[in-house]
């Protein structure tokens, strides 16, 4: 009790502004006391309003009171200092609304530094000391200050909940274990904590492992960003160079045509002017001759007329003007027509090739590969229109239906010579290159058989190494009326599945996935092959019976 009295005295002789013991104490008219410097500083801030107040009770004081030192308080404070009274704790030692307050302090409470899970109370440094000195209290469990200590008390029995019911998955007190939780699987809370702690560590390990995996993925994605950016920058740079070369080439051709036109213009104009000058000279001469003859016609002397007539009547050889052919203003119009034709051809080529360029750009996929579609509608999102390249078709294959269909003929077709043409095998490649995710379907006649294939463009065009599926540059599904086989690098694998005259092909070039499906009312996977594609692919067909046909279906 004596100690509590000292604490009360300390607060009674403390300034409520600085929270320290009074220095040069003064008492204002309302009865509250402050350090002289503290209250002066407080009122100095109120000088503008000319209204002064007490910091504690708020009483208005007008005019500003004249301060005089309270000598009695000054003497008491000095005497109390000599008896061992210490300065009030600093403001930061007191508990605020957000702090846990000491449960023992009276008056203004100090912050708690520990909470006891046995006593279910929180203590400041001073009141915690017995837990360090008393033998029984030393065994208590101390934790960081907590506001939720009362949550550890059983609301039914007002006892500390030291048990855990595994049956009901809740904390209980000892009385609960022999009452409403009797017969349940109950264990001490500490034992359950140990078990859950092990689970927690396992969970943390999984989380940390996942964090490491995600960090690796983030690093990989960052590398992907850098690679994509580098590749895009180089593609832009290379494309600009190529287009600049094309522009320069066109400008050079434009300059050549202009120079040729001007040169021809100069030649023709010079020739015409030369002829024009001759004709003008002849006109002048004829006019002069005409004037002389006119003058001679008026001569009255017959002898003079007969003497001069022979010399004046003779005309010079006329200038040959038979080559003059005045055309209706058509001289270099044919040049314009030829240039216009070239422009139209270039536009057609650019339109055709631009589609491929645009598709190639939009098919760049830097994210992880999408899962393979599950329905035909899903596959159709990636459908591509495939046409066959006449420059690659074997001479015994007839193309039709806008080059989407091929038929194996007995008679050779009249195709011009081309280095891309298959010479020994009845094969043909698509005009379109295939990258990204693509899907197409092939309808084939079931009289014989056909190889539905994909291949690199640099596959051989002659010999056994040119056969689809019989080298490392092509992959093929052999579709016969009785069976399926998959071929790659001259190795075949039997394929089981429902027979159908329509085969669907799904390609995920980046993921290296090539899948073949039997397409009817439903889609059935026949074979899936996983590899790494290093070049764009081209769709292909290979026939082995006369009369067989195969067609790339229109899917859009």
Helices and strands as residue ranges (DSSP letters): H 2-12, E 25-27, E 33-35, H 36-44, E 52-53, E 60-61, H 71-82, G 91-93, E 114-116, E 121-123, H 125-128, H 130-133, H 135-138, E 142-143, G 149-152, E 163-165, E 170-172, H 174-177, E 186-188, H 189-297, H 302-313, H 333-362, H 376-380, E 397-400, E 405-408, E 427-429, E 437-444, E 449-456, G 464-466, E 474-480, E 484-488, E 491-495, E 502-508, E 513-519, E 523-530, E 537-543, E 549-552
